[in-house]
Amino acid sequence: MKRPIASCLYLTAGILLLAGCGTKPEAEVLDPVELSRIAARKRFEDLQKRGVLRVAVSTKGGKAAYLSQRGTFEGPEVETVRELARKKGWRIFLFAVRPEALASTVRNGRADLAIGGLEVDPIRRTLLTPVLEYSRDGKRFAFATWSCAEELKNALEK
């Protein structure tokens, strides 16, 4: 007779424990824009810690950014990025990327910026953020980076 009573007590205690554990406070649900901002801040913090600005240079960058015969990257966009990195105390790592792979290179974190005569509207169509916009011959150009990269944009413009 003792066994059924003990089993019943254990079962009742278990049910009460489970019932108490089942009432969790509602988790805060963040909207996608806020999640994107959090991710952007994390990427910028990682850049700050690393101290190296990784720049993907379009192989079709034209006069804006190109690989010279000496094997060095040159052009006005390259010089702009070098100067900005120097001001921030970052080292710079430039590497060539095919134009069709620029967006994925930035999106997957291999590059912090993409340069090379990139136009603003195509940057937006790839869901990246245009930064350091400028005009030349009636066209608008910019560098491309991850979405919501406000910290990086501010750092590069100062």
C-alpha positions in Angstrom: 0.0 0.0 0.0 2.9 2.3 0.6 4.1 2.1 -3.0 1.0 3.5 -4.7 0.9 6.4 -2.2 4.6 7.2 -2.7 4.2 7.0 -6.4 1.2 9.3 -6.3 3.2 11.8 -4.2 6.1 11.7 -6.6 3.8 12.1 -9.6 2.0 15.1 -8.0 5.3 16.8 -7.1 6.6 16.2 -10.6 3.5 17.8 -12.1 3.8 20.8 -9.8 7.4 21.2 -10.7 6.7 21.0 -14.4 3.8 23.4 -14.1 6.0 26.0 -12.3 8.8 25.7 -14.9 6.4 26.1 -17.8 5.5 29.7 -17.0 8.4 31.6 -18.6 8.2 35.3 -19.1 7.5 36.4 -22.7 10.7 36.9 -24.7 11.2 40.3 -26.3 10.7 40.1 -30.0 12.9 42.5 -32.0 11.9 43.8 -35.3 14.2 43.0 -38.3 15.4 46.6 -38.5 16.6 46.5 -34.9 18.2 43.1 -35.5 20.1 44.5 -38.5 21.3 47.4 -36.4 22.6 45.0 -33.7 24.4 42.9 -36.3 25.9 46.1 -37.9 27.2 47.3 -34.5 28.7 43.8 -33.9 30.5 43.9 -37.3 31.8 47.4 -36.6 33.1 46.3 -33.1 34.8 43.3 -34.8 36.4 45.7 -37.3 37.6 48.0 -34.4 39.1 45.0 -32.5 40.7 43.6 -35.7 42.1 46.9 -36.7 42.2 45.8 -40.3 39.8 47.3 -42.9 39.2 44.5 -45.5 38.4 46.0 -48.9 37.1 44.0 -51.9 38.2 45.8 -55.2 36.1 45.1 -58.3 38.1 43.7 -61.1 36.1 46.0 -63.4 36.8 49.1 -61.3 38.1 51.1 -64.2 40.0 54.2 -63.4 38.3 54.4 -59.9 40.2 51.3 -58.5 42.5 49.0 -60.4 45.5 46.6 -60.0 48.6 48.2 -61.6 51.3 46.4 -63.5 53.4 46.7 -60.4 50.9 44.5 -58.6 49.5 47.3 -56.3 46.0 48.7 -56.1 45.7 52.2 -57.4 43.1 54.8 -58.3 41.3 57.6 -56.5 39.0 55.2 -54.6 41.9 53.2 -53.3 43.7 56.4 -52.1 40.5 57.6 -50.4 40.1 54.3 -48.5 43.8 54.2 -47.6 43.6 57.8 -46.2 40.4 57.0 -44.2 41.9 53.8 -42.7 45.1 55.7 -41.8 43.0 58.4 -40.0 41.2 55.6 -38.0 44.5 53.8 -37.2 43.4 50.7 -39.1 45.6 48.7 -41.4 44.1 48.0 -44.8 43.9 44.7 -46.8 42.8 45.1 -50.4 41.9 42.1 -52.6 40.4 41.7 -56.1 36.9 40.3 -56.5 34.8 39.7 -59.6 31.9 42.2 -59.8 29.3 39.5 -59.5 30.8 38.3 -56.2 31.2 41.7 -54.5 27.9 41.6 -52.7 28.3 38.1 -51.3 31.9 38.9 -50.2 30.6 41.8 -48.1 27.5 40.0 -46.9 29.4 36.9 -45.7 32.0 39.1 -43.8 35.1 38.5 -45.9 35.1 42.2 -46.8 34.1 45.3 -44.9 33.9 47.5 -48.0 33.6 47.0 -51.7 35.0 49.6 -54.1 35.6 50.0 -57.8 33.3 52.4 -59.6 30.2 51.0 -58.0 26.9 52.9 -58.7 24.5 53.7 -55.9 21.3 52.0 -57.3 22.9 48.6 -58.0 24.4 48.7 -54.5 21.0 49.1 -53.0 19.5 46.4 -55.3 22.0 43.9 -53.7 20.7 44.9 -50.3 24.0 46.5 -49.3 24.4 50.1 -48.0 26.1 52.7 -50.1 28.7 54.8 -48.2 31.0 57.7 -49.3 28.7 58.7 -52.2 30.2 60.9 -54.9 29.2 62.1 -58.4 31.3 61.9 -61.6 30.1 62.6 -65.1 26.5 62.9 -64.0 26.5 59.4 -62.3 26.4 58.7 -58.6 29.0 56.3 -57.2 29.7 54.9 -53.8 31.4 52.3 -51.8 29.3 49.3 -50.6 29.1 47.8 -47.2 26.8 45.7 -45.0 23.3 46.9 -44.3 22.7 49.5 -41.6 26.4 50.2 -41.3 25.9 53.6 -39.7 28.9 53.3 -37.4 31.2 52.5 -40.3 29.7 55.2 -42.5 30.3 57.8 -39.7 33.9 56.5 -39.1 34.8 56.7 -42.8 33.3 60.2 -43.3 35.1 61.8 -40.3 
